[in-house]
Amino acid sequence: QEQGRLLAERLGFLQYLECSSTSPETVQAVLTEALLAAKDYYACQWQKDKSVPSWFRCYKSIHDFRGSDAPLGENEEAQPDWLHHERQNVDDDQQPLDLEQVRRSLSMLGRTPSRQHAYLRSDLSNRQLTTIDAIRNFGHLQFVDVSRNQLRTLEPLSSLRCLLKINASHNVLLRTQCFTAPDNLEVADLSYNLISDLGDWGVHKYLRELNLRGNLITEIGPGLLKNKELTTLDLSENQISAIENTEGLQLTCLYLAQNRLTSLKGVTSMHRLHTLDVRHNRITTLSSLSAEDLPSLRKLSVVDNGIHQISEVANLESFPLLCDLWLSSNPLAELAYFRSQVLHRLPRLRCLDDQPVAAEEKVKAEIVYGIDIEARREVFLEVLPKENYVDRRLITEEQIAEMETVAFGQQGDAGFYGRAEIGMVPPSDRSPMQDAQFRQRLAVARAGGAPRGVADLRSLSAPFAKVALYDEDWPLVAEVLAEGRIKHLFLEGGGLSTDAIREVVGMMGRPDASLFHLQIRNCPALAQMEKELNETFPVAHGCSMEAIDCGLSVESVQRLRNKTKEAQQALAQRFPGEELKISPDDFPEELPLCHPIRWHYDEETSIEAFQNFTAVNGEAWCLQDSELILPEGTKIVLDWEIVEALEKARDEIFSDWGCSLEQQLDEGFDSYTLTGRALPESFFSCLSKVQNSVGCEQKLEKMELELLMGFMLWCGVDIGVQ
């Protein structure tokens, strides 16, 4: 560290910093220092000599620039009427705006305040502009978009007295007050600039929406206290540590995500607030929120904070209109049956963590807390007075308390760091990233699956890092399958025991269940219960199972596949009006290694087979070689009959995968574009010597397709020709 500091001093650098991905605080510190250094650099540019830009010298006077024929006075200088301290340096004005660009950007024909017709909108975004002085001559404009440029000042907008909306996001502005106030400005977007001070907006008396997201603002100054019409304020992604100077504001929407807030004090002065977003801060309590102060609060997002006690949710019970709540990525979200606990305390919610709250879910939450237990007991004793009443609820409030005590050592409190605080990890060998991907796939399945009715819980991340499903995962998976009405389930079952397999099979056998097809691989438990499976698997209901590398006999595998007419008839009765045709995707083990579907499910073996093929026949093998060596060493000579059959089989393979070949006429008939479903990445990489993919489009040359046809013969594809 000391050597780096001395080197920085010797070379004239501002400072020397170090950071590590293992310490997020150091990364954030380096990022903050870099942004502050950039802001200071641009601020220093204002101290340099300011001159009239070169583009302006082509005009004899400011009158010519404005299109006026009025003569200059004797003492009048040919200088534009910009604010002196906002004038741009000539050296830095590399891409000025010209009049022709402005004319081409005009749109939205309408009436001006003087009842004349004119274009009211100008879109000048993403043009690398450094100045926009040419826009001065268009004083009728009401909507101006100069986002994603390199502007340091908006002073030329001072001439647009009718301006209603300005979008100057993604520039290098240093101040908010860098232009004279228009008469009726309503919306201002200055997000993602280098602004470090909120500034005074009191002169903009009609301002309704202000967006200063992604700047370097450290505090909410008093500059908004006079803006009585302001309803929406976005100060997200800044460095604000406290909510202050908000007294008397009539805000309805306040966004303060990704700041440094530790408390919500100061929010209560905005009595009309109905949307509050304080995601990704350091807030640990919601006690500052009061229904008396915020009677209109409807949407609240406190995602990714430090809230760890379920009692904080109970504090929100008094808000009469609160309907949308985001609490994920807080320690309290790790509490047992978190959603049920929240819905019991806040039954009026319609959306929790981006998931709609169904009426059935609310009923489940109330049953957990025994809302009808006394009524059930009275009815039972009235009908069967001599019997003892038995509570048959699967989960109760007492059980939840016991789970929390076991997991966190206390009830209703997950601690400041959740499970990480006491060293608990998921009951599997999944890495944190893989576990996050697993939960993401569960969320997709809960929403109905993608494609519809399909839940894919197979290997995640790297092909060599097999991620299995475990017994501890099954209760959650079963719930997801039922809610998403999943019909096809694909999973890696190396961690499942025979008890879990029995639960899966039992679920498939229920008449009201939607799941009817299971594809499972690497599950030794299946071999241990092979006889039991043959006896209990619900083949009569049309259910089927594809067991890959599970140690079952060939006869058992064939029986569990259940590819019979009776099975199809049973499924037709079970799901009337739905098309349930089983595709080749359901039984990849039967496909050759050259098939994209087999490749997708068994990538390692397929790549190894392709490498063996190219090692024997060469990486540049093509049909011109006429001969092909098969795995057993046999040489075959190719003729046109074999080639035509191979091309037909190749097209069928692509059709199974969901894509087709289109010949490119403008490239000499040697290039083909794949349309539809993209080939597996490793499959495409093995064939294509040059990665001819643009966006989602994949291209293969003629010789690369011939290489695939040779690999098809190597893999034993039946082409119908001896």
KEVEXGU-447636 format. One record per residue (C-alpha): x, y, z; residue in three letters. Coordinates in steps of 0.1 Angstrom, whole numbers, plus 5000, padded with zeros to 4 digits. Layout:
N
XYZALA;...
! end
This chain:
722
500050005000GLN;502850245009GLU;504850164978GLN;501750234957GLY;501150564974ARG;504750674967LEU;504450564931LEU;501250774927ALA;502951084941GLU;506051034919ARG;503850994887LEU;501451274896GLY;498451064902PHE;495651174925LEU;495950874949GLN;496550504951TYR;493750264961LEU;493349894964GLU;490149684965CYS;489149314965SER;485949134955SER;486148964989THR;485549295005SER;482649484989PRO;483249795010GLU;486649854994THR;485149814959VAL;482550074968GLN;485150304982ALA;487250294950VAL;484150354928LEU;483150654949THR;486650804948GLU;486850754910ALA;483550934905LEU;484551214928LEU;487851244909ALA;485951274876ALA;483651534891LYS;486651744903ASP;488351714869TYR;485351844851TYR;484952124877ALA;488552234871CYS;487752284834GLN;485652584842TRP;488752764854GLN;490352764819LYS;489953034794ASP;486453044779LYS;486153144743SER;483453164716VAL;483152814700PRO;484552774664SER;481152684650TRP;479853024662PHE;482453224643ARG;480653154610CYS;477953394621TYR;478553764618LYS;476453834649SER;474153694674ILE;471253824652HIS;472453604623ASP;472653314647PHE;469053374658ARG;467853444623GLY;467053814628SER;467754084603ASP;468054364629ALA;471354554626PRO;473854554655LEU;474254864676GLY;477455054676GLU;478654914709ASN;477054564705GLU;479454274706GLU;478953964685ALA;478653734715GLN;475853494723PRO;473653564754ASP;474753274775TRP;475653284812LEU;479253374815HIS;480253094839HIS;478452824818GLU;480452894786ARG;482152594771GLN;485852564763ASN;486752554726VAL;489152264731ASP;486352054748ASP;483652134722ASP;484451844699GLN;480951764688GLN;478652074687PRO;475052054677LEU;474252214643ASP;470952354630LEU;470452064605GLU;470551814633GLN;467952004653VAL;465652024623ARG;465851654617ARG;465051584653SER;461751774654LEU;458451604658SER;454951634675MET;453251904655LEU;451152124679GLY;450052474689ARG;452352714707THR;451152964734PRO;450853224706SER;448352994689ARG;450752914660GLN;451552564647HIS;455052434653ALA;456952124662TYR;457052094699LEU;459451804705ARG;463151744698SER;464951414703ASP;468751454703LEU;469751154725SER;472850944720ASN;474751164696ARG;477951234716GLN;477051604717LEU;479251844737THR;477252154732THR;473652234721ILE;473752604714ASP;472052554680ALA;468852474698ILE;468452834709ARG;466552934678ASN;463652694685PHE;461952874714GLY;458652694708HIS;459952354719LEU;458152204749GLN;459851854751PHE;463551814747VAL;465651494750ASP;469351534751VAL;470151224771SER;473251004766ARG;475551274753ASN;478651454768GLN;477051784779LEU;478451984807ARG;475852254807THR;472252304797LEU;472552684794GLU;471252704758PRO;467852574771LEU;467452914788SER;466053034754SER;463252784755LEU;460652964776ARG;457852714767CYS;459852404779LEU;457752164798LEU;459951844800LYS;463651804798ILE;465551474797ASN;469351524802ALA;470251194818SER;473551024812HIS;475651334806ASN;478451504826VAL;476551784843LEU;478051924874LEU;475152124887ARG;471352124886THR;471052494881GLN;472952514848CYS;470152684829PHE;467752974834THR;464352854845ALA;461652814818PRO;458252954826ASP;456452624831ASN;458952344835LEU;457052034848GLU;459451734844VAL;463251724847ALA;465351414844ASP;469051484853LEU;469851124863SER;473250964859TYR;475451274858ASN;478151414881LEU;475851634903ILE;476951664939SER;474451914952ASP;470651904950LEU;470552274943GLY;467652524946ASP;464652434925TRP;462352694941GLY;462252904909VAL;460552604890HIS;457252664907LYS;455352414885TYR;457852124887LEU;455951794892ARG;458651524886GLU;462351544894LEU;464751264887ASN;468351284901LEU;469150914902ARG;472750804899GLY;474551114909ASN;476951204938LEU;474451384961ILE;475251334998THR;472351515014GLU;468851645007ILE;469252015009GLY;466452275014PRO;466252344977GLY;462852174973LEU;460952335001LEU;459252584978LYS;458152324952ASN;454652274964LYS;453652104931GLU;456351844933LEU;454851494935THR;457651254923THR;461251264935LEU;463851004926ASP;467151034945LEU;468150664941SER;471750554936GLU;473350854955ASN;475150874988GLN;472351015010ILE;472550915046SER;469451085061ALA;465951205049ILE;465751575058GLU;464351905045ASN;461051745034THR;458651945055GLU;455652065036GLY;456451865004LEU;453351714987GLN;455251414974LEU;453251104964THR;456250894952CYS;459750894968LEU;462550674955TYR;465750654977LEU;467050314967ALA;470750234969GLN;471850504993ASN;473250505028ARG;470150535048LEU;470050385083THR;466650525093SER;463350635078LEU;463050945101LYS;461951235080GLY;459451045058VAL;456551105081THR;456351475072SER;455051385037MET;451451305044HIS;450351235008ARG;453050975002LEU;451650654986HIS;454950494972THR;458150464991LEU;461250274977ASP;464250245000VAL;465749934986ARG;469449844992HIS;470150065022ASN;471149995058ARG;467750015074ILE;467049775103THR;463649895116THR;460350035103LEU;459350185136SER;459550535121SER;456650465098LEU;453250565112SER;449850525097ALA;448750855112GLU;451551035094ASP;451350835061LEU;447650745058PRO;447850705020SER;450850465019LEU;450150184993ARG;453450064981LYS;456550005002LEU;459849844991SER;462549775017VAL;464349504998VAL;467949425006ASP;468149595040ASN;468849475075GLY;465349405088ILE;465449085109HIS;462449085132GLN;458948975122ILE;457649235146SER;458649505122GLU;456049365098VAL;453449385125ALA;454049765127ASN;452649795092LEU;449349645102GLU;447749975109SER;448250115073PHE;444750085058PRO;445750115021LEU;449049925021LEU;448649654993CYS;452149604977ASP;455049514999LEU;458649404990TRP;460649245018LEU;462948995001SER;466748985007SER;466249095043ASN;467348855071PRO;463748815082LEU;462848655049ALA;464748345061GLU;462248285089LEU;460147965086ALA;457048005065TYR;457948375059PHE;455048445035ARG;452448295058SER;453748495087GLN;453548815067VAL;450048745053LEU;448748665087HIS;449849005099ARG;448949195067LEU;445949025052PRO;445149315029ARG;448249265008LEU;447649194971ARG;451349154962CYS;454249034983LEU;457849034968ASP;456549064932ASP;454248754936GLN;450548814936PRO;448848704968VAL;446048454960ALA;442948414983ALA;444048054989GLU;447348165002GLU;445648395027LYS;443348115038VAL;446447885043LYS;448148155064ALA;445048195087GLU;444747815091ILE;448347795102VAL;447548035130TYR;444347855139GLY;441748105130ILE;439047835128ASP;440447575152ILE;437847655180GLU;434947635155ALA;436347295142ARG;436647165178ARG;433047275186GLU;431547105155VAL;433646785162PHE;432546755198LEU;428946825189GLU;428946545163VAL;431246305182LEU;431046405218PRO;432746085230LYS;435746115208GLU;438946325214ASN;439446605189TYR;442746585170VAL;444346885154ASP;445346765119ARG;446947085106ARG;450247005088LEU;451947325102ILE;451047535133THR;452247855149GLU;454047645176GLU;455847445150GLN;457047765132ILE;458347895166ALA;460147565171GLU;461747585136MET;462947935142GLU;464447845176THR;466347555161VAL;467547765131ALA;468348105148PHE;468248035186GLY;465248265190GLN;461748315179GLN;460648575153GLY;464248705149ASP;466648595122ALA;469548805135GLY;471349075117PHE;472848835091TYR;470248555089GLY;471548205086ARG;475048325079ALA;475248465115GLU;475248115130ILE;477147945102GLY;474147765087MET;474247665050VAL;471747505027PRO;471547125033PRO;473347045000SER;476647084982ASP;475347374961ARG;477447684959SER;475748014968PRO;475548094931MET;474047754922GLN;471547774951ASP;470448114938ALA;470047964903GLN;468047674918PHE;465647914936ARG;465348114904GLN;464247804886ARG;461747734914LEU;460348084909ALA;459848014872VAL;458147684879ALA;455847854905ARG;454748094878ALA;453747804855GLY;457147694840GLY;458947774808ALA;457847624785PRO;454347614801ARG;453947314824GLY;457647224825VAL;459947254855ALA;463747214848ASP;465747154880LEU;468646974864ARG;472347054866SER;473147414871LEU;476147624861SER;479247434849ALA;478547084834PRO;481046924857PHE;479347064888ALA;476346834891LYS;473746984914VAL;471446734929ALA;468046764946LEU;467946674983TYR;465346545006ASP;465246885024GLU;464347054991ASP;461446834983TRP;458647005005PRO;459347334987LEU;459547164953VAL;456246984959ALA;454647314968GLU;456047484937VAL;454847194914LEU;451347214928ALA;451047594925GLU;452547604890GLY;450447314878ARG;453647144865ILE;453246844842LYS;456846764833HIS;459646754859LEU;463346724850PHE;465746694879LEU;469146564891GLU;468246314919GLY;471646214934GLY;470646354968GLY;467146194970LEU;466445904993SER;463945624988THR;461445815011ASP;461646124988ALA;461145904957ILE;458045754973ARG;456646104979GLU;457246194943VAL;455545884930VAL;452745934955GLY;452146284942MET;452046164906MET;449445904915GLY;446946144930ARG;443946204906PRO;444046584911ASP;447746614905ALA;449046774873SER;452546604873LEU;452546304850PHE;456046284836HIS;459346264856LEU;462846264841GLN;465446184867ILE;469146094864ARG;471945984887ASN;469645874914CYS;470945554931PRO;467845534953ALA;465745414923LEU;467845094920ALA;467245024957GLN;463545024952MET;463244884917GLU;460744614927LYS;458644854946GLU;458545104917LEU;457344834893ASN;454544754916GLU;453445104928THR;454245344899PHE;450945484886PRO;451145364850VAL;447445324849ALA;447045704853HIS;449245764822GLY;452345864843CYS;455745794829SER;459345814841MET;462645834823GLU;465445714846ALA;468945794833ILE;472045634849ASP;470045514879CYS;471045154879GLY;467645014868LEU;467244704846SER;466344754809VAL;462944594815GLU;462144834844SER;463245134823VAL;460945034795GLN;458044974818ARG;458445314836LEU;458545494802ARG;454945374798ASN;454745444760LYS;451445274754THR;448145354739LYS;446445304773GLU;448745564788ALA;447745814761GLN;444045744767GLN;444445784804ALA;446146124799LEU;443446234775ALA;440846164802GLN;442946324829ARG;443646644809PHE;440746674784PRO;441246914756GLY;445046954762GLU;447746824738GLU;450146614758LEU;452246454730LYS;455646344744ILE;458546484723SER;462046344718PRO;463146584745ASP;461546344771ASP;463846044763PHE;467246194753PRO;469145874762GLU;467545704732GLU;468945964708LEU;472445954692PRO;475246164706LEU;475246384675CYS;471646494683HIS;471446854698PRO;468846724724ILE;471246444736ARG;474146694735TRP;472146924757HIS;471546664784TYR;474846474781ASP;477346734770GLU;480546574783GLU;479946244765THR;478946414733SER;482046634732ILE;484246334739GLU;482646144710ALA;483146444686PHE;486746474696GLN;487346104689ASN;485646144655PHE;487946434645THR;491046264659ALA;490445974635VAL;489046154605ASN;490546504610GLY;488946834620GLU;488746944583ALA;486846634571TRP;484346694543CYS;482446514516LEU;485246564491GLN;487346314511ASP;484846044499SER;485945814527GLU;484945794564LEU;486445574591ILE;483945444616LEU;484745374654PRO;485445004647GLU;487945094620GLY;485745024590THR;486145244560LYS;483145344540ILE;482945514506VAL;480345784503LEU;478145824472ASP;475346074463TRP;472645834476GLU;474245834511ILE;474846214510VAL;471146284501GLU;470046054530ALA;472346224554LEU;471046564544GLU;467546454551LYS;468446294584ALA;470346614594ARG;467246834587ASP;465146594608GLU;467546634637ILE;467447014635PHE;463646994632SER;463546784665ASP;465547054682TRP;463247334669GLY;465347504642CYS;465847494604SER;468547584579LEU;468147874554GLU;470547904526GLN;472148244520GLN;471948324483LEU;474148634486ASP;477048434500GLU;477648194471GLY;475447904484PHE;478147824510ASP;476547964541SER;473447864560TYR;471648054588THR;469847864616LEU;466448004623THR;464347914654GLY;465847764685ARG;469547834690ALA;471847524690LEU;473547444723PRO;476547664727GLU;479147384729SER;477447204699PHE;477747514678PHE;481347584690SER;482547234680CYS;481247264645LEU;482047624637SER;485647714632LYS;484748084631VAL;482048184655GLN;479548314629ASN;476948434653SER;475448784653VAL;473148844683GLY;470848544684CYS;471648434648GLU;473948134642GLN;475548064608LYS;477247744596LEU;479347704565GLU;478747424540LYS;481947234551MET;480847264588GLU;477547094580LEU;479346824561GLU;481446764592LEU;478246724612LEU;476946464586MET;480246264590GLY;479746274628PHE;476246144623MET;477545834605LEU;480245794632TRP;477445794659CYS;475445524640GLY;472445734628VAL;470145524607ASP;469745694574ILE;467845414556GLY;470645334532VAL;472945034533GLN;
! end
